[in-house]
Amino acid sequence: MKLQIDKQTILLVGGVLALLIVSSVVGWMLSRRRGSPSFEATIANLNARTRAWWFMVAIFMLALATGGIGSVVLFGLSSFLALREFITLTPTRPGDHRTLFWLFFVITPLHYWLVATNWYGLWSIFIPVYAFLFIPVRSVLAGDCERFLERTAKIQWALMICVYCVSYAPALLSLEIPGYARQNGKLLFFFILVVQMSDVLQYVWGKTLGRHKIAPLVSPNKTWEGFLGGVLTATLIGAGLWWATPFTPLQAAGMSLAITLMGFAGGLVMSAIKRDRGVKDYGHMIEGHGGVMDRIDSICFAAPVFFHLTRYFFTP
């Protein structure tokens, strides 16, 4: 399924590009001002994030333009890289190496092939049932019982969060919504835009008005002001984009609220894992954002919920 080039698509793409242009100009102007070291560090970080967003938006647009296969490949590659970061952060033992081979080169590609072929009945249970049972069996054959439960749980959690949950995003393209045929690319666009705008706006609101920390030991930069400001603003943006979705304005607001809340929950949980491992980021692949998992942590929790809400209420 390709992204239809209609008036709504042009408005969506044009709006994102205009936002990036404005952000780049404002960031350049602020970078020329002199201020405290913390101010200059914040502006440098914002400009690095903006540059990274130009690249990520270009890749996402290209994936949508090439159709459903392009989107599946993009998210499949993101899952592969996120899985690599997660496994690197949670070291395993030599006895797990063959299990990890299956994880990276058999289970993950096969799962995304099932998503690409719209085989919902199998891809929806392939990882949580069959892969879940296969992983401990393959690991136990290595004969290494040291911390077996912990090692197996790490691998299963990595597969669920990095592959299974993320795959619900491209799976949106397979939904058959009455009166919305061949327009699911805009639904995926809507989802990614809302969840990422929520992240950005929570960061901006937190930097400008943040005072009261939500979970200082988990994520010191997350504040109630940033959370409420980001969630409410992103929800309003989502409601304003109802015309690009199969939803009414009120339904779009409800869906956006669900996306932003689950995205926040995902970011908080994945931050707890980083704190447990004693690192700031999952990786350093994306300038200003850390690793791939640092960028898709909110998608991990939001995508399955948004997919099933849409499938339950808006498909036959």
Secondary structure, DSSP 8 states (H G I E B T S, - for coil): -----SHHHHHHHHHHHHHHHHHHHHHHHHHTS---HHHHHHHHHHHHHHHHHHHHHHHHHHHHHT-HHHHHHHHHHHHHHHHHHHHHHS---GGGHHHHHHIIIIIHHHHHHHHHTT-HHHHHHIIIIIIHHHHHHHHHTTT--TTHHHHHHHHHHHHIIIIITTTHHHHGGG---TT-TT-HHHHHHHHHHHHHHHHHHHHHHHHHH--SBS-TTT-TT-BHHHHHHHHHHHHHHHHHTGGGSSS-HHHHHHHHHHHHHHHHHHHHHHHHHHHHHT-S-S-SSBTTTBSHHHHHHHHHHHHHHHHHHHHHHH--
